[in-house]
Amino acid sequence: MTDHSYSNAPQDAAAAIARLIEDIDSASWFAAVGEPATDDEQKEARSYVDGLGFSTARIQWQSDWAAAREAIQRADWAQDWWQKEHQLQMDLYRQAADHLGETVLLHLLSEVTDAATRLLHGPAAVAAARGGVADQGLIRAAAGSASQSCYQMALCRLQKPLAMGSSPPPTDQPFLCKFRLFEAGRWPLSMAVNTLFVF
């Protein structure tokens, strides 16, 4: 059996992060909030909750910023949803650290976080203003949620390359689905009462 080495892993990882930052810069952040969901968006939201193990969850699309605020402020938000995301994020972090080394990983993740901080607040503020909203806390929550999705997407892209002949990575990995919803201009808000709320 051929021994597949990954001597170019740091360069490959840096290139993957550079491409992700380009994607962040070009995405339509928050441009579609409040609009009726497309079939593709419905499928992404369904794949996201299914991938986290909530196959019976409903998807509810919020129609305005007031409804979005209400969804993220619910006292009965689903802690098991947060725990599933957190566990998946930690698993991906450990795998990426094993592959790249933690020093390299932290540097690359910092690049993504810095780019997200620089690029996401403006679109959130513009979308909120378009909806007649000037709530700075809500705008920061939107930008912060999108930034977290960028961080999770970075962890997905920094996994060890596949050996020759292996199956490709699943396209319905929850963090991929979540990021694609953000890229499409949506805001996945939270889960409560077995329902995913999306703006």
Secondary structure, 3 states (H helix, E strand, C coil): CCCCCCCCHHHHHHHHHHHHHHHHHHCCCCCCCCCCCCHHHHHHHHHHHHHCCCCCCEEEECCCHHHHHHHHCCCCECHHHHHHHHHHHHHHHHHHHHHHCHHHHHHHHHHHHHHHHHHHHHHHHHHHHHCCCCCHHHHHHHHHHHHHHHHHHHHHHCCCCCCCCCCCCCCCCHHHHHHHHHHCCCCEEEEECCEEEEC
